[in-house]
């Protein structure tokens, strides 16, 4: 069926008009901002000129990213913005499961199609569609993620088809289009169907585009587990494909997967776990939250109701939402819990993917907690410039990377649509400024490897163009600036546009509602299904501000607290359990609570406090359960604080022409010399290679090193000896470059240079360590540009915009050649978060939990597990150079272990698995 025919059939008949119109309210923004803005003070509103300026700036940023992809990467799947080339699977070192999104099908171009139309780039859209039709091959012998291929490629083709038929109906553009994108989408849909060949109906996580699953040629089909979101984020794309084409099989398969997940929910808590066995339906990961691994499952239940009109999806969503707000929501925090013990937190940190949830709450109509969580996330962003991949409940960095995720921008857009509060325009402005200031590079926008240092990663994911620019542009665009009515469409999780008229097109046969068969639903869950602005905002333009105000300083507080789950209005209700982060050994009330939980406190001679739990000594089984959770939290705090004893990474920033601070390299610190964290300006100077290169004897070229930063090779003597030699020669700093060919911070833990066992107070210059790959970037720059200036600091500083501007003005007549020169250096970076950022030390496996603490009166005690010990490890190649964290940093580390996809990240969160295994063994 052609796209035009599908569109005409979908919109025929008056009977659907009322239902379609009512769903429009729920689908995209729900709420008209006009009634809220009417009473708002004029001084608070952003001027139309400023909004238009920011909208134009978003378009310029998109052009910078898109044009660089087309120039340097197409037809590759993604752009590598630091090296200005395309990422082709098999030609670059494997990043592990994260590469399963790449299928040699020009991923970024397909993912960007409908963004071009939203940004009024109709001609570019037409050219892009022709390229996709002409060049893209979907029959490659390659194993891809079913989840990623569905949301990015199938969703991208369907979104492109949706806007193509819309433009064709207008009679001006795309008149030649005959449903080619829909034909490709159907072809891809059939290639994904073999993944559903399981008894449960849950799909395998991967499929071979050419050979399917389980055949010898497929190289896949042996997996047993998948994440809940991976199996539960199919219904929008598959149902749309069925409605567009009339082939019902796609919608049926996606519905079956959702039905199975619903049946397998934990019945007492109504929560689902993170990972499930696709054959047996057993939960493999039994923690539950709204972030990674589950997030879009909840999103698609609500949006499936919006798009398809099936009440069972809304009933399921509301049932889950009630459980989320009962157990996971601790405003403004959203903390994972155990599905069988939902009052026990499963971890003390949050991941960045939960930033979508305030936007989903807007669709639900529950605005207050949406404002609270969004404000908390914004405070974290203001502290770190970007939202770290994970951060703790006291807002410290847990995982430091940021791959330019769009979820926070998505929630910002929805909150602005719901409230009309110009505050959210200012939030969007901050996002734009930070992207340009910290992520923009000559060939696009580079992901952040470490938000603390500002170092970059050679990565620009397709979702950056598919989602980020779409939401930011819509945030600032007035309705008349769009070429079509955006509220006629619903966003998929990848922000692709599906028309709401699909709700009445090619409907599947009526189905028995299995939801109410197993659940007694609370009618109060449905109070906010289709909210009204007058109810949500009773003519009070200060409503959102009044909710945000108490959270303004939440990130900066030394002892942040989540709001108690017990409603304040209950007054005399039971008190919430004591949390490890709140415990003070000098508080008599806390000691009494410990006693009830079966936890003993022992004061040691060295001033520390030892905690030991005996479950049989608890006052009740519930108290013993609280004690178990308390000890698990203490163990995790202990592990976190042991990690913090390590020095954080440092930054080497190339500030001279033509880099101007846009290239930032992650560097390992030294346990001696100048502490860069205490010197805000850092150490800036030109670099020079020492002679001898190993720096292990008296420097023979002191005139070349004087007042410069010396480059040395690792090996043959202690790091401190190298530092003393170059300091004597007059150097103002030193960089030691690893001599292990190919070593990189991508594949090895952060390296920390230890002293020589002697007093190192005589070393007064800063010393940093670069792995071989990063060090060669500086050496190559020296060969090409001779004079190379760098900045050694604790984190990247603002780019030298003034010098950059002067340089650009001086070369207006040769801008194209300068551009080529700026990107010619081989910046061969494929950065990932160092393994050292992810792992927590395993707790001692014992039925009697035992933890030690110091700083009794501090808000968060310094903790130390009695059974743990710190050992210094030596490199096999350099036994004389010791580092406290160097173990397992062999440069030959398998690339396949890095760059993990979301599914692999979930499987490898070792600290959670260990905690839950212990919890299972101690089941009461």
N, C-alpha and C positions, 0 to 999 in steps of 0.2 A: 504494500500500500504506500502510495506516495505521501510525502509530508503534507502537501496541500490537501489531499483527500482526507487525511486523518484530521487535519485541523477543521475542515468544513463539517465533517461528521460530528466532531466533538462539540461543536458549538451550535448545532441545530437543535431546535425544540425549546420551548419556553419552560418546561417542567424543571430543568436543572438550574435555571437562573437564580432562584432564591437561595438554593443551597450553595451554589458557587459563590454568590455574593457574601453569604455569611462566613464561608471558609476564608474568603479574602481577608477578613478582619483578623483572623487568627494567624494567617500564613506569614505575612511579611510586615511586621511592625505593629500590627493589631490596632494601633492607636493613632489618632490624629493629634499632632502636637499643637494645633492652633489654639485649642481651648486652654491649654496650659500656659502657652506663651502670652496669651492675651493680657494677663494681669502681671506679667513679669516686668520688673523695672527695666527701662530701656538701656540703662548703663550696663546691664549684665549681658545683653544680647550681642552676638558677633555681627558686625555689619555685613551686608550683602556683598560689598566689594571684597572684604577680607575672606569670606567664604568662597567667592569665585576665585580669588588669588590662590587659596589653598587647593581648591579643586584643580586648577590649572597646574599647580605644582605636582599634584599626584599624577596627572597625565604625563608631565615631563619625566617624572621618575619611572613611570611605566615604560615610556619610550626608551629610556636609557637601558632598562633591563631587557626589554623585548628586542630592541634593535641589536644589542650585543649578542643575544642568543641567536638571532637569525644570521648575524654576520660571522660569528666565531664558532657556533656550535651546531646549528641545523645542518643535517637532519638527525644529529645525535639527540638522545633523550633529554639531557640537561646540560646547562652551561657550567663550566668550571671558571668562575670569575677572576680568580687570581692568576691562573695560567692562560686565560683567554682561549680556551679550547673546549670542545665538546666532550662530555663524559659518555663513552661508549662501553657498554658492558663487555668485559673480556679483554679490553685494551688498557684498562686502568687496574691497579691493584684492587682486589676484591675488598669491599667494606662489609662483607657478610650479608645478613638478611636484608639490610637496607637497600641493597642493589636489586632485590626482587621486584621493586617498583619499575625497574628499567626493562623494557622488552624490545628494544630496537624499533620502536614505533613512534618516534618523534614526540615523546611524552609531553614536553613543555608546550609544543605548538597545539596539540589537541586540548590540553588542559586550559589553554588561554583563549580558546575560540570565542566563548560568549563574553569574556571580559572585554574583548575588542569592541563588541556592540554596545556594552554598557558604557564604555568610554567614548562612544560616538565615533568610532574608527571603522566606519562601514566599508570603505575601500580596502583597508588592510584586512578586514574580516573576509571579504570576498577573495582576496589573494590567498589568504591562509587556507580557506576551505578548498580552493583549487589545488594548493600544494598537498593538503592531506589526501585528497582524492587521488592525486597523481602519484604521490611518493610513498605513502604509508603502506607497509605490508604487515598484516596481522597473522601471517602463517609462518612465523619464525620458529625454528627449533630452539626454544628458550623457555626456561622455567620462570614463571612470574607469580607474584602474590595475587591470589584471587581478590582479596580485599582491596589492595591498591589499584589493581587493574580495573576493578568495578567502579570505584569512586572517581578515579582520575581519567581513565580512557573511555570506558563505557559512558560514564557520566559526562565527560567532555564531548563525546560525539552526540549524545542526546541533547545536551545543552546547546551545542552548535546547531543541531537540526531544529530545535525549538525556535531559536532566534532567526534562523534562515527562513523558515516558513512564515514567520511574522513579518520579516522584511519583504518577502515576496508578495504577501497579501497586500502590503501597502502600495505595491505597483511601481516602485522606483528602482530598487536594488534586487539582486539575486533572482532576476527573472529567468535565468537559465537553470536554476536549481531544481532537481527532480528527485530529491530524497536520497541522494548518494550517501550522505553521512548516516542516515537511518539504516541504509543497506549495510554499511560497514558495522554499525552498532549491532545489528542482528547477527552478522557473521561472527563478531566477537562474542556475543551472548552464547551462541552455540558452542564456541570454543571453551567457554567457562563451565558449561553444563556437566562435563565429565567429572568435575570436582565434587558434584553432589551425589556421586555413586556410593553412598554409605547407608547403613541400616537406619541411622538416626535422621538422615536428611541434612545433617550439618555438613558443610562442604570441607573438603581437604583444604589446608591453608595455601597450597600451591598447585599449579597446573602447568603442563607444557602446552604452549599454544598450538603446536603441530601434532603432538602425540598424546595429549590428554594426561591421564594418570595411570600408574600401575603397570604400564607396558614397559618392556626393557628399554625402549628408546626414550621413554618419558623422563627418566631420572628423578622421579618423584612419586608420591603415592604411598610412602611408607610411614608418613607422619601419623601420630595418634592424637595430638592435641591441637586445639586452635583457641584463639581468644574469643571472648563473648562478642566484642565489637566486630571481629572478623567475620563471624557467622551471622551476626544480627544487623549488619549494615549493608543490606542488599535490596530491601523491599522497594525503595523509591526508584532506583535505576531499573530493576528487573520488572517491576509493575509498569513503569512508564514504557519500557520496551514492548511489553505485551499490549498495552493500550494503544501505542502507536502502530504496531504491526498486526494486531489481531491474533498473534501466537501466544496463547495463554500459558504455555509451559513455563515461561520465565517467572511470572508472578506466582504460579503454583509452587515452584521450587523454593522461592524466597519465603513464601508464607509458611511452608513446611518447616523450614529452619527456625523461623520465629516461634512457631507453635512448640517446637521441641524445647527451645530455651525457656519458654514460659512454663512448660510442664516441669522442668528441672530446677526451677527457682527453689530456694530454701523456704519451705512453707511457713515456718514460724516467724521468720523475719521478712519474707517477701523480697529478699535480696538475691542477686546472682553473683557468682564468683568471677574471677578474671579469666581463668583458663579451664577448658572443659575437654574431656575425652570424646572425640567425635564418633566413637563406636559404642561406648558404654553409657555415655552421658554423665559419668562421674566427674565431679569437680576436682581439677588438679590443683589449681590455685584457689584457695577458699577465702581470700580477702576480697573486699568489695568496696568500691568507691565510685566516683563519677569522672575519674581521669583515665589515664592510659589503660587500654584493654577492654573498657566497658563503655566509655563515653558515648559514642555514636549509636550504640544499641538503644539507649534511652531516647536519644534525639530522633531516631527513625520510628520509634513507636508513636510519638506524638505527631511527627510529620506525615506518617502513613495515614493517620486519621485525617489530617488536613487534606492530603492529596486524594485519598481513596474513599473517604467517608465511611469507613468501617468502624462502628462503635467499639468493637472488641479491642482495637488498638488503643483507643483512648482509655478504656477501662484498665487495660494492662499498665499503661503509662501512669495513670493516677494511683494505682496500687503500688507500683514501684516508687513513685514520687513521695507518697506518704511515708514509706520506709526510709527513703533517703533523708527526708526532713526530720524523721524521728531519731535516726541513728547516726547518719554520716554528717549532717549539717550541725556544726557548732559555730554559729555565726561569729566572725566572718569567715571562719575556717571550714574546710570540707575535708574530713579525715577518714581514711580507709578503716574499715572494721572487719571483723571476722563474721562470715555469714551465719555461723551457728551460735556465735556469742557476740551479737551486734553491739553490746554495751562496752566491748573491749576494742580499743583502737589497735589496728594492725601495724601502724607505723607512726612516726612523729614528723613526717615530712609530706609535702604535696608536690605533685608534678604539674607542669605548665599546661597540659592538655585540658585540665579542668577549667581553664579560662573560658571555654565555650559555654559553661553551665549558666552563668548569669543571662546570656542571650536566650537560652532555652527556657529559663524561668520567666523571661518576658513573654515568650509565646504562651507559656502556661498561665500567665497573668499574676504570678507571685512576685511583685516588684520589689518589695522591701528587702528580702534576702539577696535578690539580684544586685541591688544597689550596694549592699554591705560587702558582698564578696568582691564585686568589681572594684570598689574603692580600696579594699585591702590589696588586691593585685596591682592596682595603680601605684600605691605607696611602695610596693616592692620594685616596680619598674622605675620609679623616681630615684630609688636608692642605687639600682644597678644598671640603669639605662635600658635594659631589656629584662624580660621575664626569664630567669634561669630555668633550665629544664626541670629542675626540682629544687625546692627550698624547704627549710625546716619550719616548725611551728613558731619559732622565734625569729623567722625571716632571715636566716643565714643561708648561704648558697650550699646546696647539697650536690647537685650536678650543675656544672658551670656553663655548659654550652647553650647556645640559643640559635636554632636553625631558621630564624626569621618566621616563626609561626604566626598565623593570622588570627588565632582564636580570640585573643583579647580585643583586637580591632573589630571582630564580629560582634562581640558582646557590647562594645562601645556604640556601634551603629544601632543595635536593637534598643539599647537603653535610651539613646537620643530619640529614636522613633517613638518610644513609649512615653517619654517624659517631656520632650521638647526643651530640656534643660541645656542651655548653651555651655554649661560646664563640660559636657561631653564633646563639644566641638573643640574646646581647649585641650582635652585629653587627646583627641585625634591629631591636633596640631603638634603636641609633644611627640607622638609616634612618628610623624613625618620628619620632625627635626632630628630625632635620634637616628632614624634610618639614614638620613643624608649625612649626618655628622660622624657616625661610627661604622656604618655598614657599607656605605657607597665606595666603590673602587672603580678604576678606569673601565673595566669590562662588565659592569653590572653592580650587583649588591652581594656581598659575601656574608655567609653565616658567621656568627660569633663562636669561636672555639671556647672562649672563656670570658664571661661578662665582667670578671674582676680585673682582667688585664687588658681587655679590648682586642685580644688576638683574634685573627680571622681563620676561617676554614674555607677550603677551596670548593665551595658548594653553594649552589643557588637552586633550591628545590622547585619543582614545577608548581607546587601549591602557592608559592610566593606570588606568582603572576595570576594564578587562578583565583585567589581569595583576597590577599592583602590589598591590592590596588582596587579591587572591586568594592570592598567594604569601605575603604577610605574615600573613594570618589563619591559613593552614594551618601556617605556621611555629610559631605559638604554640598552636594548638588541639590538644587531646587527641582521640583517636579518638572517644570517647563524646560529644564536643561537636559532631560532625558528624552531619548527618541521613542520610548515606549513606556507603558505603565508597568513599573517594576512589581506592583502589587497584584498583577495578573499571574505571577509566578511564585513558586516556592524554591528556596535554596536547598540543595543537597548538602551533605556534610563537606563537600569540596566546593561549595558555593556555585554549583552549576544550576541553571535555571530550567525548571520543568513547569509547563503551563498548568494552571488549576483546572482548565476544562477537561483534562484527562480523567477527572473523577467520573464523568458520565460517558466515557468512550470505551467500547469493547470491554464492558465489565465482565468479570468472571462470574461463574454460577454462584447463587447465594450459598453461604456456608453456615454451618451450625456454629453458634457462638460457644466456644469451649472455655471462655474466660470466666463467666459467671458460674459455670458448672462447678468450679473448684474454689471459688472465692466469695466470701461475704463482703461486699463492697460497702464502704462507708460513704453515704451520700455527700458528706462534707467535702470529699475529694473533688466533687464536681462543681463546687461553688464558683470557681474562677476559670471555667472552661473558655468562655468567650467574654472577656472583661470589657467593661465600658469605661471610657476615660473619666466620666463624671463620678463613677464609683471609686476608681483608683486614686484620682486626684480631685478631691472636692474643692475645686477652685483655689487650690493652694499652690502657687508656683514655688514655694520654698520647701515643698514636701521632700524632694530628693535631697536637698541640701541638709535638711534637718537629720536625715538618716546618715549622711556621710560625715557630718561634723565630728561625732565622737570617735571616728576612725582615722582622723587626719594624722595623728601621731602614733598610730598603732605599731608601725614598723620600727620606730625609734625608741619605743619603750623598752626598758631592760628586762621586764618580766611580763610579756604580753599574756593575756588570758583569753581563751575562747569563752563566749557566753555560755552559761550553764545550760545543760539540757533541761533542767528542771525549771519550769515556768516560774518566774518571780512571783506571779500572782498566787501560786499555790501556798506560799508562805511557809507553812509547817510541813511541807512535803519532805520526802527523804533527800538527804544531801547527795550530790554527785560523788563518785569515787575519788579518792585522792589521786592526783596525777603526779608522775615522777618529776615532771618539770617544776611542780609547785612545792615539792617536799623541802622542808627545812628541819634539820636534825635538832635544832634548838626549840622547836615549837612543840609544847606538851600535847596539844590536840593532835598533831600529826603522829606523835609517838603512840598515842592511844589508838589511833586508827590502824597503825602498823600492827599493834598487838592483836587487834581484832582480826586482821588479815593473816595472822600466823607468821608475821615477819618480825624477826628479832634484830635488835640494833646493838652492836658491840663496839665500844671505843677502843681503838688500838693505841699502842704506845707512841707510834709515830704521828699521832694526831688525826689519822684517818678514821673513818667510820665504816664498819663492815655490816652489811645487811644480809641476813640469811632467812629463807622462808621454809617453814615446815607446814605443809597444807593441813596435816592432821591437828595442828594446834589452833587453827582458825575457829572463830566463833560459829560459823555456819559454812555450808558449801558455797553460798554466794559470796561470803567474805573471802573464802579461799580462792575463788575465781578472781575477785578483785585483786587479791594479793599476787596471783600469778601474772595478771596484766601489769601490775605495778612493777614487778621484778623484770618483766620483759622490756618495759619502757626504760628502766634503769640500765639494763644491759645495752640497749641501743644508744642511750645517752652516753654511756661509757665509751662505746665504740666510736661515736662521733667525736667525742672530746679527745680521744687518743689520736684520731686523724688530725685534729686541729693543732696538735703539738708539732706537726710537720709545718715547715714554712710554706706559704702559698707560692704559686708560680709568679714569675716576674715577666717583664716585657722588654723586648728589643725592638724599637720602632725606627725604621729608616726614614729620616726626615729630610734628606737632601733631594735635589732634583733627580729624576722626575717623580719621585715617590711621595714626598711631602707628607709623610706620616701615614700614608694609606696602607703600608705593609707593616704588619705587626707580627712578630715571631714570639712564640711561647718559649720562655727560658727558665732553666732551673736555677734556684737561688744557691747561695753559699752560706755556710754556717759561720762565716768570718767576714771581716771587712765591713764596709759601709752598709748599713741596713737601709735599703732603698725605701722601705715603707715609712721611714721617719724623715725622708727628704722629698718633699712634695714636688720639687722641680726636677728631681732625678739628676743624672749625669749625662751631659750632651757633649759629643765630640766626634771628630773624624776618626776613622779606623785605620789601623796600619798593622801589617803582619810582622810579628816579632821574628828575630833571628838570634838563635835558632828557633825554628817553628814550634818546637815542643816547650820552649821557655824554661828548660830545666837547668840551664847554666847561665853565666853572665851574658847579658844581652849585648850583641855586637853591633846593633844599629840603634843606639839610644837616641840619636838625633831624629830618627824617623818616628820614634814612639813618644817623644816628649810632648806633653799636653794633648796626647791622643789616647784612644782606646785600643789596647793591644789585642790582636787575635792570635791565639795559640792553639796548638793541637793537643788533644788529650794523650796522656801516656808518659811512661818513663820516669816520672817523679810525682810527688804529692802535689795536690792543687795549691796548697798554701805556699809551697816552694816556688811555683810559677808566679803566684801573686807577688811574693817578695821580690823576685827578679825584675818583673816589669815595673813595679813601684819604684825600685831603685833607679831604673832607667828613665823615670819621669812620666810614666803613663798615668793617666787619670782614671783608668778603669781597665777591666780585662774581660774578654770573652773566650772561654775554652770551648773548642769545637771537637765533637766526638770523632775519633778516627775509625770507628766501625762503619764501613761503607753502607749507605742506605738506611742507617738508623734514623728514626724520626719520633717526634713526640706523638705522632699518630698511633704508633704501634708499641710504645713503651711507656711505663709509668713515669711521672715527673721525677727527674733526677735532682738530687740535692748534694752539693759538694761539701764533704766533711773536712774538718781541719786535720792536722797531722799529729794530734794528740798532745801538742805543746801549746803554750800560751800564744794566741794569734792576735793579741791586742795591737801588735805592731803593724798589722795590715790595716790600712785606712782607706783603701780604694774599693769600689764595688767590683764584685766578680760574679759573672753569670755563666751558665752552661747552655750550649746549644747542641742539639743532636746534629748528626752529619747532614741530614737533608736541609734543615733550616740554616746551618752554618754555610752551606754551599750557596745559598741565596745571596748572602753578603759577599762571599768570595767572587761569585759571578758578577755581582754589581760593581765590585772594584775593577774587574777586568774591563767592563764596558764603560764605566763612567769615571774611573780613577778616584776622584774625590767623593767618598761616601760618608755621610754624617749620620750617626745613630743617636738615639736617646735610650739610656738604660733607666728603667723606672719600675715602680711596683705595678703600674697599669698604664695602658696607652693614654696619651694626652691628646688634646684636640689637634686636628691637622693644622699645619701652618698655612692657613687660607690666604693670608696676605702675600706670602712668597709665591704661593701657587698662582694667585691672581696676577701678580707681576710677571710671572713666567709665561702665563698664557697671553698676556697683552703683548709681550715682546716677540711672540711667535704667531701673530694673527695670520701672517701671510703664508705660514707653513704648518697650519694646524693639523693637517692630515699626517704629515711626517712625524710631528711631535707625538701624535696619538700612537703611531706605530712604535716610536721609541719608548713610550711609557710602558708598553705592554710586552716589550721584546725580551725582558729578563725572564729566565726560566724559573718562575715562581712555582715550583713543582710541589704544591701542598695539597694533601687530602686529609685535612685535620679531623680528628675525633677526640672525644673526651678521654683523657688518660685513664687507664684502668684504676689508677690509684684514687680517682675521684669517686669510684663506684663502690668498691668493696668495703665491707665492715668486717672487723675481726669476729670470728665465730665465737659465740659464748660457750663457756664450759658446759658440757652436757651432763647434767646431774639433776637428780630429783630434788635436791635441796639447792635452791638458787642462792648464789652468793655474790654480792657486789660490794665494793669498797667506795667510800666517798671522802672527799676533803672539803675544806671551806664550808663548814657546817652552816654558817649563817648566810651563805650566798643564796641568791634566788634559784640558780641552777647549779647544783653541786658539781665540783670536779670529781669525776668518777674514774675508778680503775677496777677492772676485773682482777680478782685475786689470782686467777689461774693464768692470766696473760703475762707475757714478758716481751720486752723489746730487744731485738737482736740486730746487730749491725751485720750487713751482708756485704760480701766482696764480689766484684766482677771477676768472671773467669779470665777475662783478657787483661785485667789490671788489678791484681790482688792487692797492690800496695795502695790503691785509692779506695777508701771506704765511704759508703753512704748509708744512712739509716733507712732509706727507702729504695735502694737500688735493686733489690732482689727481683728476679724475673723480668729484668729490663733488657734481655738479650735482643739485639737488633733484628734477629731473624724471626722474631715473633710472627706467627702466621697472620697474614692480613685478613684471613677469613674470620678471625675472632673479633675484628673491629667493625665499626660502622654498623652496629646492630640495628635491625628494624624494630618496630614497636613490639612485634610478637617475641623477638629474641630478647629484647630488653626485659620484657615481663618474665620470660623464662629464667633469666640470669640474675634477677634481684635476690642474690644469695641471702642477704640478711633477713628478708621476709620468709624465705623458705625455711631457714634455720629456726626462726621464731615459731613458725607454725608447726614444724615438726616437733619441737619441744612442747608446744601447747597440746598437740595430739597425744603425746606420750603421757602427759600429766592430766589427761581428761578426767574430770571428777565424776 
